[in-house]
Amino acid sequence: MDIVQDYRGGMAKQLRNLRFSKKLKQKTVAQGIGINQARLSEFENNKADLSFDDIERVAQFLGVSMNITFNGIDPTITSITS
């Protein structure tokens, strides 16, 4: 595995864990951001990429900062306070 794939896998895991913590189904999130469930599933399983815009929409849909997605912050955190 290369570094990009490792990073993508970590990001996918973060988003999947956030989705689980909010008890949301893939289909619900996929419909909410305008992609199909298969594409979200492939991303969560580190088999495909999502565009930056799609990742941003997932984070917004889940109500989290992009920092959580990209900086490897504990995926159980669902909001950031200053």
C-alpha positions as CSV (number, residue, x, y, z in Angstrom):
1,M,0.0,0.0,0.0
2,D,1.3,3.5,-0.8
3,I,1.1,6.6,1.4
4,V,-1.9,8.0,-0.6
5,Q,-3.9,4.8,-0.2
6,D,-3.0,4.7,3.6
7,Y,-4.1,8.3,4.0
8,R,-7.3,7.7,2.0
9,G,-8.0,4.6,4.1
10,G,-7.6,6.6,7.3
11,M,-9.9,9.3,6.1
12,A,-12.5,6.7,5.0
13,K,-12.3,5.0,8.4
14,Q,-12.8,8.4,10.1
15,L,-16.0,9.1,8.0
16,R,-17.3,5.6,8.5
17,N,-16.8,5.8,12.3
18,L,-18.6,9.1,12.4
19,R,-21.5,7.7,10.3
20,F,-21.7,4.7,12.7
21,S,-21.6,7.0,15.8
22,K,-24.6,8.9,14.4
23,K,-26.4,5.6,13.6
24,L,-26.8,6.6,9.9
25,K,-26.9,4.1,7.0
26,Q,-24.7,4.5,4.0
27,K,-27.8,4.9,1.8
28,T,-29.0,7.9,4.0
29,V,-25.6,9.6,3.8
30,A,-25.2,8.9,0.1
31,Q,-28.6,10.2,-0.8
32,G,-28.0,13.3,1.4
33,I,-24.9,14.2,-0.5
34,G,-26.0,13.2,-4.0
35,I,-24.0,10.1,-4.7
36,N,-25.0,6.4,-4.9
37,Q,-24.6,4.0,-2.0
38,A,-22.1,1.8,-3.9
39,R,-19.7,4.7,-4.4
40,L,-19.8,5.6,-0.7
41,S,-19.3,1.9,0.2
42,E,-16.3,1.6,-2.1
43,F,-14.8,4.7,-0.5
44,E,-15.4,3.5,3.1
45,N,-13.8,0.2,2.2
46,N,-10.7,1.9,0.6
47,K,-11.5,0.6,-2.9
48,A,-12.3,4.0,-4.5
49,D,-11.7,7.7,-4.2
50,L,-14.2,10.4,-3.5
51,S,-13.6,13.9,-4.8
52,F,-12.7,16.6,-2.3
53,D,-16.2,18.1,-2.8
54,D,-17.8,14.8,-2.0
55,I,-15.7,14.4,1.1
56,E,-16.6,18.0,2.2
57,R,-20.3,17.2,1.6
58,V,-20.1,14.1,3.7
59,A,-18.4,16.0,6.6
60,Q,-21.1,18.7,6.3
61,F,-23.9,16.1,6.2
62,L,-22.4,14.5,9.4
63,G,-22.1,17.9,11.0
64,V,-18.3,17.9,11.5
65,S,-15.4,20.0,10.7
66,M,-13.1,19.0,7.8
67,N,-10.3,19.0,10.5
68,I,-11.8,15.8,11.9
69,T,-11.7,14.2,8.4
70,F,-8.2,15.3,7.5
71,N,-6.3,15.6,10.7
72,G,-7.0,12.2,12.2
73,I,-8.8,13.5,15.3
74,D,-10.7,10.9,17.3
75,P,-13.6,9.9,15.2
76,T,-15.9,9.8,18.2
77,I,-15.8,13.6,18.4
78,T,-18.8,15.0,16.6
79,S,-18.1,18.7,17.0
80,I,-15.3,21.1,17.6
81,T,-15.5,24.0,20.1
82,S,-13.0,26.9,20.2
